[in-house]
Amino acid sequence: MESTTSSPGYPPLRPLIHFALKLRYVLLIVFFAGLAATGWMYIHVPTGFIPQEDQGYLMVIVQARRSVLAETTPSPIAPS
């Protein structure tokens, strides 16, 4: 079997991966600290900026290039 150190892979990422592996325990602590901070913020940050009338919808506006014909784009309200 061929050694994995001789495979080309992604040479620019190799030093970053070696650095991350050397500091893997520190990075795990940082990850879990960020996870704990996210949970704390979810519980403690007030949600007063969300209006009571919010119905949970997400609206998206999509704009096509001028060269796209209306006949070639499917209508979003067309019956299936």
Sequence and secondary structure as in RCSB ss.txt:
>XXXX:A:sequence
MESTTSSPGYPPLRPLIHFALKLRYVLLIVFFAGLAATGWMYIHVPTGFIPQEDQGYLMVIVQARRSVLAETTPS
PIAPS
>XXXX:A:secstr
   GGGS S GGGHHHHHHHHHTHHHHHHHHHHHHHHHHHHHHHS  TTS TT            TTS GGGS  
TT   
